[in-house]
Amino acid sequence: MLKDTNEVLKGNERKFNLSRRMLKAVLLLLILLIVILQFDHIMALLKNIF
């Protein structure tokens, strides 16, 4: 069982690497969007305070 799973994982490493790169890119985009939205929210709060 362990040997079979290891062989399957080794065979799919390339696919996993591509998917990981895509996931990292998507996560970075989501983080950037969240930061931008939070920045606008923070600016609105600052305008309300001052």
URVEN-V635451 format. One line per field, one symbol per residue. phi: phi as a letter, one per 30 degrees, with the letter a starting at -180 (. if undefined). burial: I if it has 16 or more other C-alpha atoms within 10 Angstrom, else O. Layout:
BEGIN
phi: ???
burial: ???
END
This chain:
BEGIN
phi: .ddddddddddceddddddddddddddddddddddddddddddddddddc
burial: OOOOOOOOOOOOOOOOOOOOOOOOOOOOOOOOOOOOOOOOOOOOOOOOOO
END
